[in-house]
Amino acid sequence: MISLLLPLLALAAAPPAPPPPASPPVDEARFQRFVRVLPDSPATAAAAPPAADPLEAVRLAKLNPGRERDILALLRADAQCTAPIERAAVLRMMRHVADRLGPEKLDRMIAFYESADLKVLDRLGASGAALSAADEAELARLQSAYPIGDFAAAMEESGKAMWEDAELLDASMKCSAVRDAAFKKAKLRAY
């Protein structure tokens, strides 16, 4: 046990590492290009009409047999309320990620998302098993070619901040209140 604590104590006594140098903010055109190349891009999500959550529709149909049509109408209305809020929050999150990466690293991530390497990384991550030596080499190549680690760290930081986004929480609570009132008015059980 002592052998595990000594390295931790040594790390605790070390002075904090200086923050990385600030990158210049990313220009709007570059940011929009980044958003467009992302899988499940918020840009394409905005073009599609908001849809009712199918799992929620099934759950509510079990509570309210024979009222599926009413449920779907209310869930579509809820989706119309929440979709723009969620999209705006994701865009704020992605803006933070882009600015944290800076123009040079962001350009490399754009190139990654536009390349066949995205499918290679998906395949390596989807295996779930230990990687072969060839797969390890392929992963190392991807990590040296693209700032994947920096991107993941920026996404994690921004994702945590999204849960503290007061604007998102406030707007979501308003949509929830409207939804609850609509279910009550329609005499539908929500729980």
N, C-alpha and C positions, 0 to 999 in steps of 0.2 A: 504494500500500500504506500509506504514512504517513497518508493522508487517512482510511483506515479505522481505523487504530489510535488516532488522537487522540480521537475520541468515546468509544472504549472506555476509554482512560486517564482521561478526564474523569469517566466514570461510576464507575470504580474508586476515584477519589479522593473522590467524594461520600460524605457520611455515610450509613449505612444508613437506610432509611425506617423510621419507627416501626411496630410491629405494629398491625394494626387493633384497635379496642377489642373486648374480649371480649363475645360475646353471651351472654345468659343461657341455661342449658341448656334444651333442648326437653323439655316434659312428655311423659309416656309415651303419653297418648291422642293427642296431635298426631303423635308419632313413628309410632304404629301406623297412623294414617290415611295418613301419607306412604308407609309401606311398602305399604299396600294399593293405592294408586293407581299405583304403579310398574309399567311393563310388565315381564312376567316376574317378578312380585313374589315375594319369598321366602315371603310368606304363602300364596300359592296353590301354590307349589312344595311346601310341606310337606304339603298335602292330597293331592297325587298320589303314588302309590307310586313309589319310585325305579326307574328303568328302566336296562337294560343299554345301554351306549354302542354304537349300531349300527355305527359305523365300526370300533371296536375288535373287535366281533364278526366283521365281515367279514375284518379283518386276521388274527385268530386262526384263523378257519375255513380260510383258505388254508394256514396252518401245520399244521393238524390236520384234514385232510379226513375227513368222516363223523362228526365229534365236535361238531357245531353245538349239539345239545341240551345237552351237558355244558358247553360254553363259555358258552352263555346263562345256565345256572344259576349258574355261578361269577361271571359278570359282574353278574348281579342281586344276588348276595350282596355283591359288592364295592360296588355302588351303594348297598345298604342300609347299609354301613359308612360310606361317604364322604358321602352326602347330608346327614345331620344336621350333620356337621362343616363342610361347605361352606356350608350354610344359616346356621349360627351365625357363621361368618366374615363372610358377606355382611351379616348383621344388625349385627355389630360395625362393619363398614365404613360401613353406612348410618347408624348411630347417630352415628358421628364426623362424617359429612357433615351430618346434621341439626343437631348441636350447633354445628358450625362456621358454618352458615348463620344459626342463631338462629331464634326463632319467627316474626318478621315475614317474612323471606326464605323460610323454609320454607313458610309459608302461601301465598306467591305461587307457589312451585314446585308445591304441591299443586293450586292453581287451574290452573296450566299443564297438569299431567298430566290434570286432569279436563276440560279444554277441547278444542275442535277445533283449537286452535293447535298441539297436539302433532303432529297429522297434517300441518299446514302446515310445521313445522320439519323433519319427516321427509322431506317432498317436496323441500324446498329442499336438504337435505343429500344426498339420494339422486341428484340430477341429475348430479353429477360434473362438469358443465360450468360455465363461467363464468355467473354469475347475471345475469339481465337487470336493467334499472333498476327495474322493478316488483318483481322478486324481492329486490333489494337493499333497497328501501324496506320490503318486508314483513319481511325479516330485521331491519332496524333497529327496526321496530315491536315485534317480539317481544323483542328485546334490551332495549328500554326498558320493556316491560311486565313482564318477568320477569327474575329474577337468574340468567340462563342462564350467563353467564360465571363468576359466583361458584360456581354449582353445578358447572360443569365443573372448575374449579380444585380444589374440595373433593373431587370424585370422583377426580381425578388423584392428589392427595396421599394420600387414603385407600386408593386402589388400590395405590400403592407400599408403604404401611404394611402392607397385607394380605400382601405377599410376605415381610414380616419378622415375621409373626404366629407366634410360637413355638408357641402352642397348636395352630394350624392345621397347622403343619409336623409337629409331633410326632404328632398324631392321624393325619395322612395317611400318615406313615411306618409307623405300626402297621397301618393298613388295607392298605398295600402288602405288608407282611410276611405278613399273613394271606392275601392273594390269592396271593402267590408260593408259599406253602406249600400252598395248595389246588390250584394248578396242578401242582405237583410231585407231590402225592399222587395226583392224577387222571392223572398221566403225560401231561400236555398241554404242548406247547411254547408258551412265551410270547414267544420271540424267535427 
